[in-house]
Amino acid sequence: MKFCEKLRSLIEERNLTQKQVAKDLNIAPSTMGGYVQGISEPDFETLKRLAHYFDVSSDYLLNIPTNRSNNFIEDELLRVFRSMTREQQSLYIEQGKVFVRANAIQKDKAKSS
């Protein structure tokens, strides 16, 4: 996923507008628009400010794999999980356990067939 796509996704996830993010970070709205459209990219300082603002790493914004996970999906799962409240995290874990149990049931059925 490109930088512009990640940025657009983060803005949408948080129900923000490009204009609001630009205002909060003291960036010209047209500059923010360029970032989101993929016409331009931020300098290092602005990249750090964007990462801090969205509580993600610059590696995440730049789509640089980390050694902390096996792939992009795990990175994304961890980022989403960390952005939740404790109550939401607990619910999310319980929902994940339901999927794990369902997979185990399907495997058992496949073995017995």
C-alpha positions in Angstrom: 0.0 0.0 0.0 1.4 3.4 -0.9 1.9 6.3 1.5 -1.0 8.2 0.1 -3.4 5.2 0.5 -2.2 4.7 4.1 -2.8 8.3 4.9 -6.2 8.4 3.3 -7.2 5.2 5.2 -6.0 6.7 8.5 -8.0 9.9 7.9 -11.1 7.9 7.0 -10.8 5.5 9.9 -10.8 8.4 12.4 -13.7 10.1 10.7 -11.5 13.2 10.0 -11.2 15.4 7.0 -8.0 16.3 5.2 -8.7 19.9 6.2 -8.9 19.1 9.9 -5.7 17.1 9.8 -4.0 19.9 7.9 -5.2 22.4 10.5 -4.2 20.3 13.5 -0.7 19.8 12.1 -0.4 23.4 10.7 0.0 22.2 7.2 -1.6 23.9 4.2 -4.8 22.1 3.1 -3.5 22.0 -0.5 -0.3 20.3 0.8 -2.3 17.7 2.7 -4.4 17.2 -0.5 -1.2 16.5 -2.4 -0.1 13.9 0.1 -3.5 12.1 0.0 -3.6 12.2 -3.8 -0.1 10.9 -4.1 1.1 14.1 -5.9 3.7 14.9 -3.3 5.2 13.4 -0.2 6.1 15.0 3.2 9.6 15.9 4.4 11.0 13.9 7.3 9.8 16.3 9.9 6.2 16.3 8.6 6.3 12.5 8.3 7.2 12.2 12.0 4.4 14.6 12.9 1.9 12.6 10.8 3.1 9.4 12.5 2.7 10.9 15.9 -0.7 12.4 15.1 -2.1 9.0 14.0 -0.1 7.1 16.6 1.6 4.9 14.0 5.2 4.4 13.1 6.9 6.1 10.1 7.7 2.6 9.0 4.0 1.9 8.8 3.3 5.0 6.8 6.1 4.2 4.4 5.1 0.5 4.2 8.4 -0.7 5.5 8.1 -4.2 6.9 9.2 -4.6 10.5 10.6 -7.7 12.2 7.8 -7.6 14.7 5.3 -9.4 12.5 5.2 -11.8 9.6 3.4 -9.6 7.1 1.4 -6.5 6.4 -1.8 -8.1 7.7 -0.3 -8.7 11.2 1.1 -5.1 11.2 -2.4 -3.8 10.4 -4.0 -6.0 13.0 -1.7 -4.8 15.7 -2.1 -1.1 14.6 -5.9 -1.4 14.7 -5.8 -3.3 18.1 -3.6 -0.6 19.7 -6.0 2.2 18.6 -8.9 0.6 20.5 -10.0 1.2 24.1 -9.4 -1.6 26.6 -13.0 -2.6 26.4 -12.9 -2.8 22.6 -9.7 -4.8 22.8 -11.3 -7.4 25.1 -14.3 -7.7 22.8 -12.1 -8.0 19.8 -10.1 -10.8 21.4 -13.3 -12.7 22.3 -14.5 -12.3 18.7 -11.2 -13.6 17.5 -11.5 -16.7 19.7 -14.9 -17.4 18.1 -13.1 -17.6 14.7 -10.4 -19.8 16.1 -13.0 -22.2 17.5 -15.0 -22.2 14.3 -11.8 -23.1 12.3 -11.1 -26.0 14.7 -14.7 -27.3 14.2 -14.3 -27.1 10.4 -11.0 -28.9 10.6 -12.5 -31.7 12.7 -15.4 -32.0 10.2 -13.0 -32.2 7.3 -11.0 -35.0 9.1 -14.1 -37.0 9.7 -15.3 -36.8 6.2 
